[in-house]
């Protein structure tokens, strides 16, 4: 198994904001994004180009980007899209570095989340690859329902591996493994990472979990022990996916994540002063 000791962190205000009952004005979202850009995150998953009817909290992303100030920041900006139209809109934004797409081993979740199935989703991925190639962007795949399936669709680690093989055949080697509804146990997280890092030693697998307050530490320990070094979190641990049809559980709290990494003597490049300012500016 290949272990990468370089810590990579993604902060996801998008995942927080899309789960809120209210819509935050684009000016305030931009002010928060600008504060986060000074902290030192590798990637900031700040928004999405989707229909405002489906997710009104993500409307007016173009205005957020107009006000975004990337000067002096090493952080890359990522947006999520659910189709080629969103990909084309995102590609026109010079400040966007990464376009993310939510794939899944669950046909049911794909239909609930982006009104698609696996065949259409894989065609969309191919189209997004071409869009990214022509616009100097990077494509990142979110593999939802990576730790089980509550909709009675088939699920196993072997099935997960088969889908990763399909994605690898299309040149995809950077994948976020997402527990979208908080059903993963620490044992299963460890088993998934140990297996996938052994089978796909040249891939990078990120950890994106929704979890309850008393469960996060054991889950992080399991992922860490299995070799995971790429983590995604949300300051204050709020938000989640509104498309699941399940009661939301919180995102992994970034402050818990940083505490965990500090106890592991892991090296991060954060500005504590900027982090505290981002918390003050945030919602």
LINJO-V825309 format. One record per backbone hydrogen bond with DSSP energy under -1.0 kcal/mol. NH is the residue of the N-H (numbers start at 1). CO is the residue of the C=O. E is the energy in kcal/mol with one decimal. If there is no record, write none. Layout:
BEGIN
[[NH;CO;E] [NH;CO;E]]
END
This chain:
BEGIN
[[8;229;-2.4] [10;231;-2.3] [11;43;-2.3] [12;233;-2.2] [14;45;-2.3] [16;12;-1.1] [17;13;-3.1] [18;14;-2.6] [20;17;-1.5] [29;25;-2.2] [30;26;-2.4] [31;27;-1.9] [32;28;-2.1] [33;29;-2.4] [34;30;-2.7] [35;31;-1.6] [36;32;-2.3] [37;33;-2.2] [38;35;-1.1] [39;36;-1.7] [42;9;-1.4] [43;9;-1.7] [44;76;-2.8] [45;11;-2.9] [46;44;-1.4] [46;78;-1.2] [49;80;-2.2] [55;51;-2.3] [58;55;-2.0] [59;56;-1.5] [64;60;-1.6] [65;61;-2.5] [66;62;-1.8] [67;63;-1.5] [73;70;-2.2] [76;42;-2.4] [78;44;-2.6] [79;98;-2.0] [80;47;-1.9] [81;100;-2.6] [87;83;-1.8] [88;84;-2.7] [89;85;-2.2] [90;86;-2.6] [91;87;-2.2] [93;90;-1.6] [96;93;-1.3] [97;77;-2.5] [98;77;-2.3] [99;138;-3.0] [100;79;-3.4] [101;140;-2.3] [103;101;-1.1] [103;142;-2.0] [105;144;-1.1] [110;106;-2.1] [111;107;-2.0] [112;108;-2.3] [113;109;-3.2] [114;110;-2.5] [115;111;-1.1] [116;110;-1.1] [121;117;-2.8] [122;118;-2.4] [123;119;-1.5] [124;120;-2.3] [125;121;-2.3] [126;122;-1.8] [127;123;-2.1] [128;124;-2.8] [129;125;-2.3] [130;126;-1.6] [131;127;-2.2] [132;128;-2.9] [133;129;-2.4] [134;130;-2.1] [137;132;-2.3] [138;97;-1.9] [140;99;-2.5] [141;174;-1.5] [142;101;-2.8] [143;176;-3.4] [144;103;-2.7] [144;142;-1.0] [146;178;-2.0] [160;156;-2.4] [161;157;-2.5] [162;158;-2.1] [163;159;-2.0] [164;160;-2.0] [165;161;-2.5] [166;162;-1.9] [167;163;-2.4] [168;164;-2.7] [169;165;-2.0] [171;168;-1.9] [172;167;-2.6] [175;204;-2.6] [176;141;-2.9] [177;206;-3.0] [178;143;-1.9] [179;208;-2.9] [189;185;-2.3] [190;186;-2.2] [191;187;-2.1] [192;188;-3.0] [193;189;-2.4] [194;190;-2.5] [195;191;-2.3] [196;192;-2.7] [197;193;-2.7] [198;194;-1.2] [199;195;-2.5] [200;196;-2.9] [203;200;-1.7] [204;173;-2.7] [206;175;-2.2] [207;230;-2.2] [208;177;-2.0] [210;179;-1.2] [211;250;-2.8] [215;212;-2.2] [219;215;-1.6] [220;216;-2.5] [221;217;-2.6] [222;218;-2.0] [223;219;-2.1] [224;220;-2.9] [225;221;-2.7] [226;222;-1.4] [227;224;-1.4] [228;223;-2.6] [231;8;-2.5] [232;207;-2.0] [233;10;-2.4] [234;252;-2.6] [237;234;-2.2] [240;15;-1.7] [252;209;-1.4] [254;234;-1.4] [257;253;-2.2] [258;254;-2.8] [259;255;-2.0] [260;256;-2.4] [261;257;-2.5] [262;258;-2.3] [263;259;-1.9] [264;260;-1.0] [265;262;-1.5] [266;261;-2.6] [271;39;-2.0] [275;271;-2.4] [276;272;-2.3] [277;273;-1.8] [278;274;-2.3] [279;275;-2.1] [280;276;-1.8] [281;277;-2.4] [282;278;-2.1]]
END
